[in-house]
Amino acid sequence: MADSVRDAVLGSVLVQPQRSRAGDLAGKAAVHAIALKALLGDGVRHLTPGERILLGEWLDRIADDGTAAETAD
């Protein structure tokens, strides 16, 4: 019995995670893009104003793709 319990516990802890679906990854990327976009205005001094605008546009696209993937699931 102890061997079965040990195997069950180790199996639940050591099992490789299943691959996420593309929608899950897009949703996670969207969350991070939204968070990064929120931080863009707060002291990002190493980027020019044009670079901040371009990065903001890219982050908006990533966020939109992620929310679209979530609603498609």
Biopython code that builds the backbone (N, CA, C, O; Angstrom):
import numpy as np
from Bio.PDB.StructureBuilder import StructureBuilder

atoms = [
    (1, "MET", "N", (0.816, -1.194, 0.000)),
    (1, "MET", "CA", (0.000, 0.000, 0.000)),
    (1, "MET", "C", (0.866, 1.266, 0.000)),
    (1, "MET", "O", (0.573, 2.225, -0.714)),
    (2, "ALA", "N", (1.924, 1.259, 0.800)),
    (2, "ALA", "CA", (2.793, 2.437, 0.876)),
    (2, "ALA", "C", (3.429, 2.728, -0.478)),
    (2, "ALA", "O", (3.586, 3.886, -0.864)),
    (3, "ASP", "N", (3.795, 1.659, -1.197)),
    (3, "ASP", "CA", (4.386, 1.861, -2.527)),
    (3, "ASP", "C", (3.391, 2.515, -3.475)),
    (3, "ASP", "O", (3.768, 3.378, -4.268)),
    (4, "SER", "N", (2.133, 2.117, -3.403)),
    (4, "SER", "CA", (1.105, 2.690, -4.277)),
    (4, "SER", "C", (0.884, 4.165, -3.967)),
    (4, "SER", "O", (0.745, 4.981, -4.878)),
    (5, "VAL", "N", (0.850, 4.505, -2.686)),
    (5, "VAL", "CA", (0.665, 5.900, -2.286)),
    (5, "VAL", "C", (1.849, 6.732, -2.739)),
    (5, "VAL", "O", (1.684, 7.826, -3.279)),
    (6, "ARG", "N", (3.066, 6.198, -2.511)),
    (6, "ARG", "CA", (4.265, 6.921, -2.938)),
    (6, "ARG", "C", (4.249, 7.142, -4.444)),
    (6, "ARG", "O", (4.531, 8.246, -4.909)),
    (7, "ASP", "N", (3.926, 6.114, -5.204)),
    (7, "ASP", "CA", (3.883, 6.244, -6.660)),
    (7, "ASP", "C", (2.828, 7.252, -7.106)),
    (7, "ASP", "O", (3.057, 8.013, -8.047)),
    (8, "ALA", "N", (1.691, 7.263, -6.446)),
    (8, "ALA", "CA", (0.637, 8.209, -6.805)),
    (8, "ALA", "C", (1.066, 9.643, -6.520)),
    (8, "ALA", "O", (0.829, 10.540, -7.328)),
    (9, "VAL", "N", (1.698, 9.854, -5.371)),
    (9, "VAL", "CA", (2.149, 11.199, -5.015)),
    (9, "VAL", "C", (3.243, 11.652, -5.971)),
    (9, "VAL", "O", (3.185, 12.769, -6.486)),
    (10, "LEU", "N", (4.233, 10.810, -6.217)),
    (10, "LEU", "CA", (5.312, 11.176, -7.121)),
    (10, "LEU", "C", (4.792, 11.386, -8.542)),
    (10, "LEU", "O", (5.251, 12.284, -9.248)),
    (11, "GLY", "N", (3.851, 10.572, -8.952)),
    (11, "GLY", "CA", (3.277, 10.725, -10.283)),
    (11, "GLY", "C", (2.552, 12.040, -10.453)),
    (11, "GLY", "O", (2.619, 12.647, -11.521)),
    (12, "SER", "N", (1.858, 12.495, -9.416)),
    (12, "SER", "CA", (1.130, 13.756, -9.529)),
    (12, "SER", "C", (2.066, 14.955, -9.470)),
    (12, "SER", "O", (1.761, 16.011, -10.023)),
    (13, "VAL", "N", (3.207, 14.793, -8.800)),
    (13, "VAL", "CA", (4.151, 15.895, -8.677)),
    (13, "VAL", "C", (5.114, 15.950, -9.865)),
    (13, "VAL", "O", (5.479, 17.035, -10.318)),
    (14, "LEU", "N", (5.517, 14.809, -10.359)),
    (14, "LEU", "CA", (6.563, 14.750, -11.375)),
    (14, "LEU", "C", (6.050, 14.631, -12.802)),
    (14, "LEU", "O", (6.857, 14.591, -13.731)),
    (15, "VAL", "N", (4.777, 14.574, -13.005)),
    (15, "VAL", "CA", (4.229, 14.451, -14.350)),
    (15, "VAL", "C", (4.532, 15.710, -15.145)),
    (15, "VAL", "O", (4.391, 16.822, -14.636)),
    (16, "GLN", "N", (4.944, 15.539, -16.378)),
    (16, "GLN", "CA", (5.211, 16.675, -17.251)),
    (16, "GLN", "C", (3.900, 17.402, -17.525)),
    (16, "GLN", "O", (2.873, 16.761, -17.749)),
    (17, "PRO", "N", (3.923, 18.728, -17.511)),
    (17, "PRO", "CA", (2.693, 19.469, -17.806)),
    (17, "PRO", "C", (2.273, 19.239, -19.251)),
    (17, "PRO", "O", (3.108, 19.073, -20.141)),
    (18, "GLN", "N", (0.981, 19.233, -19.460)),
    (18, "GLN", "CA", (0.466, 19.085, -20.817)),
    (18, "GLN", "C", (0.724, 20.358, -21.589)),
    (18, "GLN", "O", (0.763, 21.450, -21.021)),
    (19, "ARG", "N", (0.898, 20.209, -22.880)),
    (19, "ARG", "CA", (1.102, 21.388, -23.710)),
    (19, "ARG", "C", (-0.143, 22.250, -23.698)),
    (19, "ARG", "O", (-1.264, 21.755, -23.814)),
    (20, "SER", "N", (0.069, 23.521, -23.557)),
    (20, "SER", "CA", (-1.046, 24.451, -23.583)),
    (20, "SER", "C", (-1.550, 24.605, -25.004)),
    (20, "SER", "O", (-0.794, 24.500, -25.970)),
    (21, "ARG", "N", (-2.815, 24.850, -25.106)),
    (21, "ARG", "CA", (-3.378, 25.141, -26.424)),
    (21, "ARG", "C", (-2.930, 26.527, -26.844)),
    (21, "ARG", "O", (-2.532, 27.343, -26.013)),
    (22, "ALA", "N", (-2.998, 26.784, -28.125)),
    (22, "ALA", "CA", (-2.574, 28.086, -28.651)),
    (22, "ALA", "C", (-3.377, 29.213, -28.020)),
    (22, "ALA", "O", (-2.833, 30.285, -27.754)),
    (23, "GLY", "N", (-4.653, 28.988, -27.778)),
    (23, "GLY", "CA", (-5.491, 30.012, -27.156)),
    (23, "GLY", "C", (-5.049, 30.344, -25.749)),
    (23, "GLY", "O", (-5.098, 31.500, -25.329)),
    (24, "ASP", "N", (-4.612, 29.314, -25.011)),
    (24, "ASP", "CA", (-4.122, 29.552, -23.651)),
    (24, "ASP", "C", (-2.871, 30.424, -23.680)),
    (24, "ASP", "O", (-2.721, 31.345, -22.877)),
    (25, "LEU", "N", (-1.977, 30.119, -24.618)),
    (25, "LEU", "CA", (-0.748, 30.904, -24.724)),
    (25, "LEU", "C", (-1.045, 32.334, -25.165)),
    (25, "LEU", "O", (-0.443, 33.283, -24.662)),
    (26, "ALA", "N", (-1.967, 32.481, -26.099)),
    (26, "ALA", "CA", (-2.332, 33.829, -26.554)),
    (26, "ALA", "C", (-2.961, 34.608, -25.413)),
    (26, "ALA", "O", (-2.710, 35.805, -25.269)),
    (27, "GLY", "N", (-3.772, 33.949, -24.604)),
    (27, "GLY", "CA", (-4.392, 34.617, -23.463)),
    (27, "GLY", "C", (-3.363, 35.067, -22.445)),
    (27, "GLY", "O", (-3.458, 36.164, -21.894)),
    (28, "LYS", "N", (-2.364, 34.203, -22.194)),
    (28, "LYS", "CA", (-1.297, 34.580, -21.256)),
    (28, "LYS", "C", (-0.469, 35.730, -21.813)),
    (28, "LYS", "O", (-0.092, 36.642, -21.077)),
    (29, "ALA", "N", (-0.187, 35.687, -23.109)),
    (29, "ALA", "CA", (0.568, 36.771, -23.729)),
    (29, "ALA", "C", (-0.213, 38.076, -23.636)),
    (29, "ALA", "O", (0.365, 39.140, -23.414)),
    (30, "ALA", "N", (-1.536, 37.986, -23.807)),
    (30, "ALA", "CA", (-2.375, 39.185, -23.734)),
    (30, "ALA", "C", (-2.302, 39.816, -22.347)),
    (30, "ALA", "O", (-2.210, 41.037, -22.220)),
    (31, "VAL", "N", (-2.343, 38.990, -21.321)),
    (31, "VAL", "CA", (-2.274, 39.508, -19.950)),
    (31, "VAL", "C", (-0.955, 40.235, -19.728)),
    (31, "VAL", "O", (-0.929, 41.317, -19.142)),
    (32, "HIS", "N", (0.129, 39.646, -20.190)),
    (32, "HIS", "CA", (1.440, 40.279, -20.017)),
    (32, "HIS", "C", (1.566, 41.543, -20.865)),
    (32, "HIS", "O", (2.169, 42.526, -20.434)),
    (33, "ALA", "N", (1.004, 41.515, -22.053)),
    (33, "ALA", "CA", (1.062, 42.701, -22.925)),
    (33, "ALA", "C", (0.309, 43.863, -22.293)),
    (33, "ALA", "O", (0.771, 45.003, -22.333)),
    (34, "ILE", "N", (-0.843, 43.575, -21.713)),
    (34, "ILE", "CA", (-1.638, 44.620, -21.061)),
    (34, "ILE", "C", (-0.873, 45.199, -19.870)),
    (34, "ILE", "O", (-0.850, 46.413, -19.664)),
    (35, "ALA", "N", (-0.249, 44.315, -19.092)),
    (35, "ALA", "CA", (0.518, 44.782, -17.930)),
    (35, "ALA", "C", (1.709, 45.628, -18.362)),
    (35, "ALA", "O", (1.983, 46.670, -17.767)),
    (36, "LEU", "N", (2.415, 45.184, -19.392)),
    (36, "LEU", "CA", (3.562, 45.948, -19.872)),
    (36, "LEU", "C", (3.134, 47.288, -20.438)),
    (36, "LEU", "O", (3.805, 48.297, -20.225)),
    (37, "LYS", "N", (2.026, 47.306, -21.155)),
    (37, "LYS", "CA", (1.519, 48.567, -21.716)),
    (37, "LYS", "C", (1.194, 49.547, -20.588)),
    (37, "LYS", "O", (1.443, 50.746, -20.710)),
    (38, "ALA", "N", (0.642, 49.035, -19.499)),
    (38, "ALA", "CA", (0.325, 49.897, -18.363)),
    (38, "ALA", "C", (1.586, 50.503, -17.752)),
    (38, "ALA", "O", (1.547, 51.613, -17.221)),
    (39, "LEU", "N", (2.693, 49.786, -17.825)),
    (39, "LEU", "CA", (3.942, 50.273, -17.249)),
    (39, "LEU", "C", (4.731, 51.174, -18.191)),
    (39, "LEU", "O", (5.676, 51.836, -17.763)),
    (40, "LEU", "N", (4.359, 51.209, -19.456)),
    (40, "LEU", "CA", (5.119, 51.987, -20.438)),
    (40, "LEU", "C", (5.237, 53.459, -20.074)),
    (40, "LEU", "O", (6.298, 54.061, -20.241)),
    (41, "GLY", "N", (4.176, 54.027, -19.588)),
    (41, "GLY", "CA", (4.200, 55.447, -19.265)),
    (41, "GLY", "C", (4.915, 55.771, -17.968)),
    (41, "GLY", "O", (5.188, 56.936, -17.678)),
    (42, "ASP", "N", (5.218, 54.747, -17.190)),
    (42, "ASP", "CA", (5.811, 54.953, -15.876)),
    (42, "ASP", "C", (7.329, 54.815, -15.902)),
    (42, "ASP", "O", (7.881, 53.820, -15.432)),
    (43, "GLY", "N", (7.986, 55.809, -16.448)),
    (43, "GLY", "CA", (9.430, 55.867, -16.320)),
    (43, "GLY", "C", (10.240, 55.037, -17.293)),
    (43, "GLY", "O", (11.370, 54.671, -16.969)),
    (44, "VAL", "N", (9.725, 54.724, -18.457)),
    (44, "VAL", "CA", (10.532, 54.041, -19.465)),
    (44, "VAL", "C", (11.316, 55.125, -20.185)),
    (44, "VAL", "O", (10.827, 55.740, -21.133)),
    (45, "ARG", "N", (12.514, 55.348, -19.733)),
    (45, "ARG", "CA", (13.298, 56.479, -20.238)),
    (45, "ARG", "C", (14.275, 56.081, -21.336)),
    (45, "ARG", "O", (14.838, 56.945, -22.008)),
    (46, "HIS", "N", (14.478, 54.799, -21.520)),
    (46, "HIS", "CA", (15.463, 54.356, -22.508)),
    (46, "HIS", "C", (14.882, 54.267, -23.907)),
    (46, "HIS", "O", (15.603, 53.942, -24.850)),
    (47, "LEU", "N", (13.615, 54.544, -24.061)),
    (47, "LEU", "CA", (12.976, 54.511, -25.366)),
    (47, "LEU", "C", (12.623, 55.923, -25.801)),
    (47, "LEU", "O", (12.259, 56.768, -24.984)),
    (48, "THR", "N", (12.735, 56.161, -27.080)),
    (48, "THR", "CA", (12.309, 57.463, -27.609)),
    (48, "THR", "C", (10.787, 57.489, -27.637)),
    (48, "THR", "O", (10.154, 56.438, -27.539)),
    (49, "PRO", "N", (10.190, 58.666, -27.767)),
    (49, "PRO", "CA", (8.731, 58.723, -27.857)),
    (49, "PRO", "C", (8.186, 57.866, -29.013)),
    (49, "PRO", "O", (7.151, 57.215, -28.865)),
    (50, "GLY", "N", (8.870, 57.865, -30.145)),
    (50, "GLY", "CA", (8.430, 57.049, -31.270)),
    (50, "GLY", "C", (8.495, 55.562, -30.972)),
    (50, "GLY", "O", (7.612, 54.803, -31.371)),
    (51, "GLU", "N", (9.538, 55.148, -30.274)),
    (51, "GLU", "CA", (9.679, 53.735, -29.896)),
    (51, "GLU", "C", (8.581, 53.326, -28.913)),
    (51, "GLU", "O", (8.042, 52.223, -29.001)),
    (52, "ARG", "N", (8.254, 54.217, -27.979)),
    (52, "ARG", "CA", (7.171, 53.914, -27.033)),
    (52, "ARG", "C", (5.835, 53.754, -27.758)),
    (52, "ARG", "O", (5.043, 52.872, -27.428)),
    (53, "ILE", "N", (5.593, 54.620, -28.752)),
    (53, "ILE", "CA", (4.344, 54.532, -29.523)),
    (53, "ILE", "C", (4.294, 53.210, -30.287)),
    (53, "ILE", "O", (3.268, 52.530, -30.286)),
    (54, "LEU", "N", (5.398, 52.847, -30.937)),
    (54, "LEU", "CA", (5.442, 51.609, -31.707)),
    (54, "LEU", "C", (5.276, 50.392, -30.805)),
    (54, "LEU", "O", (4.511, 49.480, -31.120)),
    (55, "LEU", "N", (5.986, 50.379, -29.693)),
    (55, "LEU", "CA", (5.852, 49.269, -28.751)),
    (55, "LEU", "C", (4.428, 49.184, -28.222)),
    (55, "LEU", "O", (3.879, 48.092, -28.079)),
    (56, "GLY", "N", (3.835, 50.323, -27.935)),
    (56, "GLY", "CA", (2.450, 50.341, -27.475)),
    (56, "GLY", "C", (1.507, 49.749, -28.503)),
    (56, "GLY", "O", (0.583, 49.015, -28.154)),
    (57, "GLU", "N", (1.734, 50.066, -29.776)),
    (57, "GLU", "CA", (0.894, 49.511, -30.844)),
    (57, "GLU", "C", (1.052, 47.996, -30.909)),
    (57, "GLU", "O", (0.061, 47.277, -31.039)),
    (58, "TRP", "N", (2.287, 47.502, -30.819)),
    (58, "TRP", "CA", (2.518, 46.058, -30.848)),
    (58, "TRP", "C", (1.863, 45.366, -29.654)),
    (58, "TRP", "O", (1.260, 44.303, -29.799)),
    (59, "LEU", "N", (1.985, 45.971, -28.479)),
    (59, "LEU", "CA", (1.370, 45.379, -27.289)),
    (59, "LEU", "C", (-0.154, 45.357, -27.413)),
    (59, "LEU", "O", (-0.800, 44.405, -26.975)),
    (60, "ASP", "N", (-0.727, 46.403, -28.008)),
    (60, "ASP", "CA", (-2.173, 46.409, -28.242)),
    (60, "ASP", "C", (-2.580, 45.251, -29.143)),
    (60, "ASP", "O", (-3.596, 44.601, -28.898)),
    (61, "ARG", "N", (-1.802, 44.990, -30.175)),
    (61, "ARG", "CA", (-2.110, 43.884, -31.091)),
    (61, "ARG", "C", (-2.032, 42.542, -30.381)),
    (61, "ARG", "O", (-2.898, 41.687, -30.568)),
    (62, "ILE", "N", (-0.999, 42.354, -29.566)),
    (62, "ILE", "CA", (-0.855, 41.109, -28.815)),
    (62, "ILE", "C", (-2.032, 40.941, -27.863)),
    (62, "ILE", "O", (-2.586, 39.848, -27.743)),
    (63, "ALA", "N", (-2.413, 42.017, -27.189)),
    (63, "ALA", "CA", (-3.544, 41.957, -26.266)),
    (63, "ALA", "C", (-4.831, 41.629, -27.001)),
    (63, "ALA", "O", (-5.637, 40.838, -26.512)),
    (64, "ASP", "N", (-5.035, 42.227, -28.173)),
    (64, "ASP", "CA", (-6.243, 41.947, -28.948)),
    (64, "ASP", "C", (-6.269, 40.512, -29.433)),
    (64, "ASP", "O", (-7.325, 39.879, -29.416)),
    (65, "ASP", "N", (-5.124, 39.978, -29.870)),
    (65, "ASP", "CA", (-5.055, 38.588, -30.317)),
    (65, "ASP", "C", (-5.377, 37.633, -29.179)),
    (65, "ASP", "O", (-6.061, 36.631, -29.384)),
    (66, "GLY", "N", (-4.897, 37.932, -27.997)),
    (66, "GLY", "CA", (-5.140, 37.072, -26.847)),
    (66, "GLY", "C", (-6.580, 37.070, -26.418)),
    (66, "GLY", "O", (-7.129, 36.017, -26.095)),
    (67, "THR", "N", (-7.207, 38.232, -26.406)),
    (67, "THR", "CA", (-8.615, 38.275, -25.997)),
    (67, "THR", "C", (-9.505, 37.659, -27.063)),
    (67, "THR", "O", (-10.547, 37.088, -26.740)),
    (68, "ALA", "N", (-9.113, 37.765, -28.329)),
    (68, "ALA", "CA", (-9.881, 37.122, -29.400)),
    (68, "ALA", "C", (-9.764, 35.608, -29.290)),
    (68, "ALA", "O", (-10.740, 34.893, -29.521)),
    (69, "ALA", "N", (-8.580, 35.113, -28.939)),
    (69, "ALA", "CA", (-8.376, 33.664, -28.797)),
    (69, "ALA", "C", (-9.161, 33.130, -27.610)),
    (69, "ALA", "O", (-9.682, 32.016, -27.671)),
    (70, "GLU", "N", (-9.259, 33.902, -26.531)),
    (70, "GLU", "CA", (-10.008, 33.463, -25.361)),
    (70, "GLU", "C", (-11.494, 33.360, -25.665)),
    (70, "GLU", "O", (-12.154, 32.425, -25.211)),
    (71, "THR", "N", (-12.026, 34.301, -26.421)),
    (71, "THR", "CA", (-13.457, 34.254, -26.721)),
    (71, "THR", "C", (-13.779, 33.178, -27.734)),
    (71, "THR", "O", (-14.922, 32.726, -27.806)),
    (72, "ALA", "N", (-12.785, 32.748, -28.533)),
    (72, "ALA", "CA", (-13.018, 31.688, -29.516)),
    (72, "ALA", "C", (-13.075, 30.319, -28.865)),
    (72, "ALA", "O", (-13.663, 29.395, -29.428)),
    (73, "ASP", "N", (-12.473, 30.166, -27.679)),
    (73, "ASP", "CA", (-12.452, 28.862, -27.001)),
    (73, "ASP", "C", (-13.792, 28.450, -26.464)),
    (73, "ASP", "O", (-13.917, 27.378, -25.872)),
]
sb = StructureBuilder()
sb.init_structure("model")
sb.init_model(0)
sb.init_chain("A")
sb.init_seg("    ")
for serial, (resi, resn, name, xyz) in enumerate(atoms, 1):
    if name == "N":
        sb.init_residue(resn, " ", resi, " ")
    sb.init_atom(name, np.array(xyz, "f"), 0.0, 1.0, " ", f" {name:<3s}", serial, name[0])
structure = sb.get_structure()
